Amino acid sequence: MAESNSYDEVPYESHPYAQTHPSRLAVVARLFGLDPPPVETARVLELGAAAGGNLVPVAEAFPRARCVGIDLSARQVADGDAFIKQLGLTNVELRHASITDVDDAYGTFDYVICHGVFSWVPTAVRDAILDVCAKRLAPNGVAYVSYNTYPGWHMRGMIRDMMRYHAMRFPDAKTRVGQARALLDFLAQSNRQEGAYSALL
Ligand SMILES: C[S@@+](CC[C@H](N)C(=O)[O-])C[C@H]1O[C@@H](n2cnc3c(N)ncnc32)[C@H](O)[C@@H]1O
């Protein structure tokens, strides 16, 4: 049984990301000389799918595709389930599960998507993401895994560290988020110099 995580307390805003869309992945794969599976009938797996904001539009666009999303947060999965029911879609399902639990019973997928997860999870889960890509991908399938890279991400990472340091003394996730945002506002308002740092703030 999957455990719970802090996203149960403070759910993530679940949005679509164009760069992860199977149509886009198929075009990129073709440009690299591969022969990707047709997206209209694709089996798509999303790891860390939150409430399905990225996956549900894929299922809606391709009624003959079969989409499975998994996430560790029961609350986000329940929110996504309600959304799917409301839309009446039958080709997409969200499962409350950990990436580390994806096994042979899941079958294989033409597209595996993992957006906004790799950089935030422990090493064992990172290894599991790559393992799922290696084992669950059908022949000619395409996997997309996003991650934050240095040096470009350092500026954001530095601000994240400041927010976490300030917020760590507060007990619950909601207060920590509020306090982190308050620090960000304070930094943005205090910094009057022009430049990349103030623009980012
Ligand atoms: C930063 S959010 C990104 C959500 C979404 N993919 C996006 O890009 O908007 C990270 C997500 O990964 C999920 N997650 C973290 N560890 C996980 C695990 N071991 N198994 C499944 N989901 C996990 C969290 O519950 C959360 O929904």
The ligand as a Tripos MOL2 file, in Angstrom:
@<TRIPOS>MOLECULE
LIG
   27    29     1     0     0
SMALL
NO_CHARGES

@<TRIPOS>ATOM
      1 C1          6.2730   18.6430   -7.7580 C.3       1 LIG1
      2 S1          4.8850   17.5660   -7.9720 S.3       1 LIG1
      3 C2          4.7660   17.5030   -9.7520 C.3       1 LIG1
      4 C3          3.4130   17.0690  -10.2200 C.3       1 LIG1
      5 C4          3.2310   17.0310  -11.7370 C.3       1 LIG1
      6 N1          3.9720   15.9390  -12.3500 N.3       1 LIG1
      7 C5          3.6240   18.3610  -12.3480 C.2       1 LIG1
      8 O1          4.7070   18.4610  -12.9580 O.co2     1 LIG1
      9 O2          2.8570   19.3130  -12.2140 O.co2     1 LIG1
     10 C6          5.5980   15.9740   -7.5610 C.3       1 LIG1
     11 C7          4.5560   14.8600   -7.5500 C.3       1 LIG1
     12 O3          5.2270   13.6050   -7.4070 O.3       1 LIG1
     13 C8          4.4870   12.8060   -6.4900 C.3       1 LIG1
     14 N2          5.4040   11.8140   -5.9090 N.ar      1 LIG1
     15 C9          6.4670   12.0310   -5.1080 C.ar      1 LIG1
     16 N3          7.0600   10.8700   -4.7900 N.ar      1 LIG1
     17 C10         6.3530    9.9020   -5.4300 C.ar      1 LIG1
     18 C11         6.4620    8.4720   -5.4930 C.ar      1 LIG1
     19 N4          7.4280    7.8110   -4.8280 N.pl3     1 LIG1
     20 N5          5.5550    7.7880   -6.2020 N.ar      1 LIG1
     21 C12         4.5630    8.4440   -6.8710 C.ar      1 LIG1
     22 N6          4.4050    9.7800   -6.8470 N.ar      1 LIG1
     23 C13         5.2980   10.5040   -6.1360 C.ar      1 LIG1
     24 C14         3.9330   13.8030   -5.4960 C.3       1 LIG1
     25 O4          2.8270   13.2770   -4.7630 O.3       1 LIG1
     26 C15         3.5690   14.9760   -6.4010 C.3       1 LIG1
     27 O5          2.2600   14.8770   -6.8950 O.3       1 LIG1
@<TRIPOS>BOND
     1     1     2 1
     2     2     3 1
     3     2    10 1
     4     3     4 1
     5     4     5 1
     6     5     6 1
     7     5     7 1
     8     7     8 2
     9     7     9 1
    10    10    11 1
    11    11    12 1
    12    11    26 1
    13    12    13 1
    14    13    14 1
    15    13    24 1
    16    14    15 ar
    17    14    23 ar
    18    15    16 ar
    19    16    17 ar
    20    17    18 ar
    21    17    23 ar
    22    18    19 1
    23    18    20 ar
    24    20    21 ar
    25    21    22 ar
    26    22    23 ar
    27    24    25 1
    28    24    26 1
    29    26    27 1
@<TRIPOS>SUBSTRUCTURE
     1 LIG1         1 GROUP 0 **** ****
